């Protein structure tokens, strides 16, 4: 496999991984205030994404892949609100372990990584087009 095709495959795997990461971040943000339905029930638990490195057999290049989506084991936040339907016998409500600042920072990082991989694909396409133009002119 030629180096330009390998570069596109590597960047493509990065795009796919960061896209999954963005989906999980969006889910975390959407559920940042989702409490349990019954008294003392657990609220939404923040999800995390882990990546793994794979070797592309055709090119020998290192690709990235989503290894899995897991649950953040950090403790839930609690708030005193005895009128809430999810309040326990002490009036405490468990809130999701989602930190908006962490999610926004993760989103920014995932967005930058996505854009970097997209730039690699654009540059690779440009180089392929220039090579084809050069070969046509001879």
N, CA and C of each residue as an Amber inpcrd file, in Angstrom:
protein
   414
   0.8580000  -1.1740000   0.0000000   0.0000000   0.0000000   0.0000000
   0.9010000   1.2340000   0.0000000   0.5360000   2.1970000  -0.8280000
   1.3940000   3.3820000  -0.9200000   1.2290000   4.2810000   0.3100000
   2.2200000   5.1180000   0.5890000   2.2070000   5.9580000   1.7950000
   1.0230000   6.9290000   1.8690000   0.5720000   7.4370000   0.7230000
  -0.5480000   8.3840000   0.7560000  -1.8460000   7.6770000   1.1350000
  -2.0240000   6.4700000   0.6450000  -3.2080000   5.6990000   1.0220000
  -3.1480000   5.3390000   2.5040000  -1.9670000   4.9860000   2.9800000
  -1.7940000   4.6850000   4.4090000  -2.1310000   5.9010000   5.2680000
  -1.6660000   7.0710000   4.8410000  -1.9420000   8.2960000   5.5890000
  -3.4470000   8.5520000   5.6610000  -4.1430000   8.3110000   4.5610000
  -5.6000000   8.5060000   4.5480000  -6.2920000   7.5070000   5.4780000
  -5.8430000   6.2710000   5.4890000  -6.4460000   5.2510000   6.3710000
  -6.2160000   5.5930000   7.8460000  -5.0050000   6.0430000   8.1430000
  -4.6840000   6.4080000   9.5300000  -5.5760000   7.5710000   9.9760000
  -5.6560000   8.6100000   9.1460000  -6.4820000   9.7770000   9.4810000
  -7.9590000   9.3950000   9.5330000  -8.3890000   8.5090000   8.6560000
  -9.7800000   8.0580000   8.6670000 -10.1330000   7.3360000   9.9540000
  -9.1930000   6.5270000  10.4510000  -9.4490000   5.8380000  11.7220000
  -9.5360000   6.8520000  12.8610000  -8.7310000   7.9050000  12.7850000
  -8.8000000   8.9700000  13.7850000 -10.1230000   9.7110000  13.7350000
 -10.6210000   9.9630000  12.5140000 -11.9240000  10.6270000  12.3730000
 -13.0280000   9.7950000  13.0120000 -13.0130000   8.5150000  12.7500000
 -14.0420000   7.6310000  13.2970000 -13.9800000   7.5790000  14.8230000
 -12.7720000   7.4870000  15.3690000 -12.6110000   7.4230000  16.8250000
 -13.0760000   8.7180000  17.4850000 -12.6910000   9.8600000  16.9220000
 -13.0820000  11.1450000  17.5070000 -14.5780000  11.4090000  17.3410000
 -15.1520000  10.8930000  16.2790000 -16.5970000  11.0230000  16.0870000
 -17.3490000  10.2790000  17.1860000 -16.8900000   9.0840000  17.5200000
 -17.5010000   8.3220000  18.6140000 -17.3180000   9.0680000  19.9330000
 -16.1330000   9.6070000  20.1340000 -15.8590000  10.3670000  21.3590000
 -16.8000000  11.5620000  21.4830000 -17.0290000  12.2770000  20.3820000
 -17.9400000  13.4290000  20.3960000 -19.3730000  12.9910000  20.7110000
 -19.7840000  11.8360000  20.1900000 -21.1350000  11.3370000  20.4600000
 -21.3100000  11.0490000  21.9520000 -20.2960000  10.4550000  22.5660000
 -20.3680000  10.1440000  23.9980000 -20.3600000  11.4230000  24.8290000
 -19.5630000  12.4010000  24.4390000 -19.5380000  13.6900000  25.1470000
 -20.9050000  14.3540000  25.0530000 -21.5120000  14.3210000  23.8720000
 -22.8420000  14.9170000  23.6950000 -23.8700000  14.2200000  24.5890000
 -23.7560000  12.8970000  24.6960000 -24.6600000  12.1390000  25.5670000
 -24.4630000  12.5440000  27.0280000 -23.2090000  12.6930000  27.4410000
 -22.9240000  13.1230000  28.8140000 -23.5110000  14.4970000  29.0920000
 -23.3210000  15.4270000  28.1700000 -23.8450000  16.7840000  28.3550000
 -25.3700000  16.7890000  28.3890000 -25.9930000  15.9980000  27.5330000
 -27.4490000  15.9540000  27.4750000 -28.0470000  15.3810000  28.7640000
 -27.3030000  14.5250000  29.4500000 -27.8080000  13.8760000  30.6530000
 -27.1940000  14.4240000  31.9410000 -26.5870000  15.5820000  31.8660000
 -25.8760000  16.1510000  33.0130000 -26.7790000  16.4160000  34.2100000
 -28.0760000  16.5030000  34.0000000 -29.0110000  16.7540000  35.0960000
 -30.0430000  15.6460000  35.2520000 -29.7920000  14.4970000  34.6520000
 -30.7570000  13.3930000  34.6770000 -30.6300000  12.6060000  35.9760000
 -31.6110000  12.7770000  36.8480000 -31.6130000  12.0670000  38.1270000
 -32.3790000  10.7520000  37.9870000 -32.3580000   9.9630000  39.0400000
 -33.1190000   8.7180000  39.0500000 -34.6150000   9.0030000  39.0900000
 -35.4040000   7.9850000  38.8100000 -36.8630000   8.1430000  38.7740000
 -37.5300000   7.9100000  40.1270000 -36.8590000   7.1660000  40.9860000
 -37.4570000   6.8300000  42.2760000 -36.5370000   7.2630000  43.4060000
 -37.0540000   7.2680000  44.5940000 -36.2970000   7.6980000  45.7710000
 -35.0120000   6.8830000  45.9320000 -33.9030000   7.5760000  46.0150000
 -32.6060000   6.9410000  46.2160000 -32.0140000   6.2870000  44.9760000
 -32.6960000   6.3750000  43.8410000 -32.2080000   5.7340000  42.6140000
 -30.9650000   6.4480000  42.0980000 -30.1040000   5.6720000  41.4360000
 -28.9030000   6.2550000  40.8540000 -29.2610000   7.0840000  39.6210000
 -28.5800000   8.2160000  39.4560000 -28.8000000   9.0420000  38.2690000
 -27.9660000   8.5250000  37.0910000 -27.9650000   9.3030000  36.0240000
 -27.1270000   8.9950000  34.8550000 -25.6740000   8.9370000  35.3120000
 -24.9340000   7.9570000  34.8130000 -23.5110000   7.8310000  35.1150000
 -22.7280000   8.2250000  33.8710000 -21.7620000   9.1220000  34.0510000
 -20.9260000   9.6090000  32.9570000 -20.2580000   8.4490000  32.2240000
 -20.2410000   8.5490000  30.8960000 -19.5840000   7.5370000  30.0790000
 -18.2150000   8.0390000  29.6340000 -17.3100000   7.0950000  29.4500000
 -15.9630000   7.4120000  28.9870000 -15.6360000   6.5530000  27.7670000
 -14.7160000   7.0330000  26.9570000 -14.2860000   6.3090000  25.7670000
 -12.8190000   5.9550000  25.9250000 -12.4730000   4.7230000  25.6020000
 -11.0720000   4.3210000  25.5940000 -10.6830000   3.9160000  24.1790000
  -9.4590000   4.2210000  23.8270000  -8.9630000   3.9360000  22.4890000
  -7.9080000   2.8370000  22.5470000  -7.6990000   2.1990000  21.4110000
  -6.6270000   1.2220000  21.2880000  -5.9280000   1.4240000  19.9530000
  -4.6990000   1.0030000  19.9070000  -3.9180000   1.0840000  18.6810000
  -3.9830000  -0.2660000  17.9730000  -4.2530000  -0.2260000  16.6750000
  -4.3150000  -1.4360000  15.8600000  -3.2930000  -1.3330000  14.7450000
  -2.8110000  -2.4490000  14.2970000  -1.8920000  -2.4660000  13.1590000
  -2.6800000  -2.8700000  11.9180000  -2.6140000  -2.0270000  10.8910000
  -3.2460000  -2.3370000   9.6130000  -2.3690000  -3.3580000   8.8970000
  -2.9030000  -4.5390000   8.6550000  -2.1030000  -5.6240000   8.0730000
  -1.6290000  -5.3120000   6.6620000  -2.4370000  -4.5820000   5.9040000
  -2.0740000  -4.2820000   4.5160000  -0.8890000  -3.3350000   4.4200000
  -0.8620000  -2.3360000   5.3210000   0.1810000  -1.3110000   5.2100000
   1.1930000  -1.3440000   6.3480000   0.8490000  -2.0030000   7.4320000
   1.7280000  -1.9940000   8.5910000   1.5890000  -0.7280000   9.4210000
   0.6340000   0.1250000   9.0540000   0.4400000   1.3920000   9.7520000
  -0.3320000   1.1910000  11.0500000  -0.0970000   2.0760000  11.9980000
  -0.8270000   2.0620000  13.2660000  -2.1130000   2.8510000  13.1080000
  -3.2300000   2.2130000  13.3970000  -4.5320000   2.8680000  13.3500000
  -5.0540000   3.0070000  14.7690000  -6.0250000   3.8790000  14.9430000
  -6.6700000   4.0340000  16.2420000  -8.0980000   3.5150000  16.1180000
  -8.5690000   2.9240000  17.2040000  -9.9240000   2.3890000  17.2290000
 -10.5030000   2.5980000  18.6220000 -11.8200000   2.6480000  18.6980000
 -12.4730000   2.7300000  19.9990000 -12.4170000   1.3500000  20.6300000
 -11.7760000   1.2690000  21.7770000 -11.6550000   0.0020000  22.4930000
 -12.9460000  -0.3090000  23.2390000 -13.5760000   0.7370000  23.7520000
 -14.8260000   0.5160000  24.4660000 -15.3740000   1.7910000  25.0620000
 -16.6310000   1.7090000  25.4400000 -17.3000000   2.8000000  26.1460000
 -17.6000000   2.2710000  27.5350000 -17.0730000   2.9630000  28.5300000
 -17.2390000   2.5100000  29.9040000 -17.9640000   3.5360000  30.7490000
 -18.1340000   3.2020000  31.9990000 -18.7980000   4.0950000  32.9470000
 -17.7640000   4.6850000  33.8950000 -17.8620000   5.9750000  34.1150000
 -16.9800000   6.6690000  35.0570000 -17.4110000   6.2880000  36.4740000
 -16.5110000   5.7440000  37.2520000 -16.8420000   5.2660000  38.5960000
 -16.7330000   6.3610000  39.6540000 -16.5580000   7.6040000  39.2350000
 -16.4860000   8.7130000  40.1960000 -17.8090000   8.7920000  40.9690000
 -17.7570000   9.2460000  42.2100000 -18.9970000   9.3130000  43.0060000
 -19.9830000  10.3380000  42.4290000 -21.2490000  10.0810000  42.7020000
 -22.2890000  11.0170000  42.2800000 -22.2480000  12.2540000  43.1720000
 -22.6650000  13.3660000  42.6280000 -22.8350000  14.5700000  43.4370000
 -24.1630000  14.4020000  44.1920000 -24.2910000  15.0670000  45.3240000
 -25.5620000  15.0300000  46.0530000 -26.0050000  16.4570000  46.3470000
 -27.3060000  16.5950000  46.4810000 -27.8940000  17.9090000  46.7390000
 -29.1060000  17.7090000  47.6450000 -29.2910000  18.6070000  48.5660000
 -30.4470000  18.5200000  49.4610000 -31.6570000  19.1150000  48.7640000
 -32.6560000  18.2820000  48.5060000 -33.9060000  18.7260000  47.8880000
 -34.9960000  17.7120000  48.2500000 -35.5580000  17.8510000  49.4550000
 -36.5370000  16.8530000  49.9110000 -37.7950000  16.7700000  49.0530000
 -38.0820000  17.7900000  48.2480000 -39.2950000  17.7680000  47.4090000
 -39.0750000  17.0250000  46.0810000 -37.8420000  16.6810000  45.7800000
 -37.5350000  15.9890000  44.5140000 -38.0080000  14.5430000  44.5840000
 -38.5870000  14.0100000  43.4990000 -39.0600000  12.6190000  43.5180000
 -37.9470000  11.5800000  43.7510000 -36.6990000  11.9310000  43.4490000
 -35.5890000  10.9920000  43.6280000 -34.8760000  11.1720000  44.9660000
 -35.4290000  12.0030000  45.8440000 -34.8000000  12.2490000  47.1440000
 -34.9170000  11.0120000  48.0330000 -33.8280000  10.7400000  48.7660000
 -33.8730000   9.6070000  49.6970000 -34.5530000  10.0420000  51.0000000
 -34.5210000   9.1900000  52.0220000 -35.2020000   9.4820000  53.2900000
 -34.6080000  10.6900000  54.0140000 -33.3700000  11.0790000  53.6620000
 -32.7290000  12.2650000  54.2600000 -32.9120000  13.5160000  53.4150000
 -33.6400000  13.4020000  52.3140000 -33.8720000  14.5450000  51.4340000
 -32.7430000  14.7940000  50.4460000 -31.7940000  13.8750000  50.3570000
 -30.6560000  14.0380000  49.4470000 -30.9740000  13.4040000  48.0900000
 -30.6150000  14.1260000  47.0440000 -30.8210000  13.6540000  45.6740000
 -29.4510000  13.4100000  45.0500000 -29.2980000  12.2350000  44.4650000
 -28.0540000  11.9370000  43.7500000 -28.1220000  12.5720000  42.3710000
 -27.0540000  13.2990000  42.0280000 -26.9460000  13.9450000  40.7190000
 -25.8480000  13.2610000  39.9090000 -25.9330000  13.3150000  38.5880000
 -24.9200000  12.6640000  37.7440000 -23.5040000  13.1320000  38.0620000
 -22.5340000  12.2590000  37.8030000 -21.1220000  12.5800000  38.0340000
 -20.5150000  13.2510000  36.7920000 -21.3240000  14.0390000  36.1010000
 -20.8920000  14.7540000  34.8970000 -20.4520000  16.1580000  35.2920000
 -19.2120000  16.5030000  34.9560000 -18.6840000  17.8390000  35.2040000
 -18.6760000  18.5700000  33.8610000 -19.4880000  19.6130000  33.7650000
 -19.6380000  20.3360000  32.4960000 -18.2990000  20.8810000  31.9760000
 -17.4380000  21.3610000  32.8710000 -16.1450000  21.8970000  32.4360000
 -15.2710000  20.8090000  31.8250000 -15.2740000  19.6370000  32.4310000
 -14.4920000  18.5130000  31.9050000 -15.0350000  18.1110000  30.5340000
 -16.3520000  18.0400000  30.4170000 -16.9650000  17.6540000  29.1380000
 -16.6640000  18.6800000  28.0420000 -16.7050000  19.9500000  28.3750000
 -16.4170000  20.9920000  27.3830000 -14.9460000  20.9340000  26.9590000
 -14.0570000  20.6760000  27.9030000 -12.6340000  20.5450000  27.5660000
 -12.4160000  19.3140000  26.6850000 -13.0740000  18.2090000  27.0220000
 -12.9730000  16.9970000  26.1990000 -13.5270000  17.2520000  24.8010000
 -14.6260000  17.9960000  24.7270000 -15.2260000  18.2920000  23.4290000
 -14.2710000  19.1280000  22.5680000 -13.6530000  20.0960000  23.1900000
 -12.7060000  20.9400000  22.4550000 -11.5190000  20.1070000  21.9470000
 -11.0030000  19.2290000  22.7910000  -9.8790000  18.3730000  22.4090000
 -10.2790000  17.4110000  21.2860000 -11.4610000  16.8090000  21.3990000
 -11.9390000  15.8990000  20.3580000 -12.1500000  16.6420000  19.0420000
 -12.6700000  17.8520000  19.1230000 -12.8920000  18.6630000  17.9240000
 -11.5690000  18.9910000  17.2370000 -10.5680000  19.3520000  18.0200000
  -9.2480000  19.6710000  17.4360000  -8.6010000  18.4430000  16.8110000
  -8.7290000  17.3110000  17.4650000  -8.1810000  16.0710000  16.9040000
  -8.9060000  15.6990000  15.6120000 -10.2220000  15.8820000  15.5940000
 -11.0090000  15.6000000  14.3940000 -10.5510000  16.4980000  13.2510000
 -10.4200000  17.7940000  13.5410000  -9.9770000  18.7520000  12.5170000
  -8.5750000  18.4270000  12.0070000  -7.6840000  17.9960000  12.8770000
  -6.3230000  17.6420000  12.4680000  -6.3490000  16.4480000  11.5180000
  -7.1430000  15.4400000  11.8300000  -7.2600000  14.2800000  10.9530000
  -7.8850000  14.6600000   9.6160000  -8.8550000  15.5480000   9.6570000
  -9.4810000  16.0340000   8.4200000  -8.4680000  16.7850000   7.5640000
  -7.6120000  17.5750000   8.1840000  -6.5740000  18.3050000   7.4510000
  -5.5980000  17.3380000   6.7770000  -5.2750000  16.2360000   7.4560000
  -4.3880000  15.2310000   6.8610000  -5.0330000  14.6440000   5.6060000
  -6.3120000  14.3320000   5.6880000  -7.0120000  13.7590000   4.5250000
  -7.0540000  14.7670000   3.3840000  -7.3480000  16.0160000   3.6890000
  -7.3720000  17.0550000   2.6420000  -5.9980000  17.1920000   1.9800000
  -4.9550000  17.2330000   2.7990000  -3.5990000  17.3820000   2.2650000
  -3.2070000  16.1750000   1.4260000  -3.5810000  14.9830000   1.8720000
  -3.2760000  13.7650000   1.1250000  -3.9700000  13.7810000  -0.2260000
  -5.2450000  14.1760000  -0.2480000  -5.9800000  14.2710000  -1.5180000
  -5.3230000  15.2750000  -2.4540000  -4.8950000  16.3820000  -1.8890000
  -4.2240000  17.4020000  -2.6920000  -2.9320000  16.8630000  -3.2970000
  -2.1680000  16.1280000  -2.5070000  -0.9130000  15.5680000  -3.0010000
  -1.1650000  14.5280000  -4.0940000  -2.2090000  13.7210000  -3.9310000
  -2.5530000  12.7410000  -4.9640000  -2.9490000  13.4560000  -6.2480000
  -3.7520000  14.5160000  -6.1310000  -4.1790000  15.2740000  -7.3100000
  -2.9840000  15.9260000  -8.0050000  -2.0580000  16.4680000  -7.2200000
  -0.8670000  17.0710000  -7.8090000  -0.0090000  16.0330000  -8.5170000
   0.0880000  14.8580000  -7.9520000   0.8660000  13.7750000  -8.5840000
   0.2260000  13.3670000  -9.8990000  -1.0850000  13.2390000  -9.9220000
  -1.7910000  12.8750000 -11.1490000  -1.6060000  13.9640000 -12.2050000
  -1.7170000  15.2250000 -11.8060000  -1.5030000  16.3370000 -12.7490000
  -0.0790000  16.3130000 -13.3170000   0.8870000  16.0130000 -12.4610000
   2.2780000  15.9610000 -12.8840000   2.4730000  14.8240000 -13.8950000
   1.8800000  13.6880000 -13.6340000   2.0010000  12.5520000 -14.5450000
   1.2930000  12.8130000 -15.8740000   0.1980000  13.5290000 -15.8700000
  -0.5260000  13.8590000 -17.1040000   0.2590000  14.8200000 -17.9860000
   1.0050000  15.7140000 -17.3520000   1.7250000  16.7540000 -18.1260000
   2.9740000  16.2030000 -18.8040000   3.3660000  14.9930000 -18.4920000
   4.5990000  14.4480000 -19.0920000   4.3170000  13.7580000 -20.3980000
